[in-house]
């Protein structure tokens, strides 16, 4: 027996709310970006201070630093190391 329309609407609302909390926002601060990337905030902060070489791009307005999720994903893709490349250097 399928759930009633009211129950179905409640389930949909609960799932949407859970997804909104679980998925990161499009723009993240340093702490959120570090958590998303699995690194420390200091790693990103020191990288910015040293010219951001090899780290993901960021935007800055005054003192506010923000990272765009799509750019973090793109940076992760470019930072991949192929297993073949590792095995040929060993």
N, C-alpha and C positions, 0 to 999 in steps of 0.2 A: 504494500500500500504506500503510495507516494506521500510525502509530507504535505501538510496543509499549506496554502499560500502564505499564511502568517508565519509559520515556522520556517518555510523556505526563505522568506525575506529576512528573518532574524539570523539565519545561518549565513546568508550572503553578507549581511552587515558585519557579522563577527569575522568572517574570512577577510573581507576588505580591510577592516580595521587592523587585523593581525598582519596582513601583507604590507600595509602602509607603515607599520612600526618596524617590520623586519627588513624591508628594502631601504637602502640608503637614499638620501635625497640626491637630486642632481648636483647641487652645490654643497660642498662639505668644508668645514673648518679643518685646521691642522689635526686636531685630535680625532675627528671622524675619519679623515683621510688616512691617517696612520693606522687606525683600527681596521679600516677597509683593506689596506695594503698588507697588514700584518707586520708593521715596523713600529718603531718608537716615534714619538713626536719630535724628539731631539734629532733623529736622523733627518727628518724633513727640514727642521729649523736650521741645522748646521749646513745642510745642502743648499738651502736658500742663501745663507750668509756667504757661502763659498762660490756663488754664481750658478747654482742649480745644475751643474754638469752631470748628466746621467740620471737625473731625477725627473719626476713628472712635472709638466707645466702647471703654473698656478696663476691666479689673478689677484691683484692687490688694489684695494681702494683705501687710501689712507693707511691705517694700521691693520685693516681687515685683510686677511689672507684667505682665499677660497680656492678649492680644487674642484673641478668638474668631474663627475663620475665617469662620463664617457671618455674624457682625456686620461683618467687613471686606467680605465680598461684598455685603451689604445696603448698606453705606456707599458702596461703589463704584457701585452701581446708582443711588442717590440723587444722587451727585455727577456723573452723566452730564449733558452739555450737548447738547441737540438741535441738529443742523445748521441747522434752520429758525430757531431762536432766534438763532443767531449771524448768519445772513445777513440777518435783519430789522433787526439793530442796526447793521449796517455801512452 
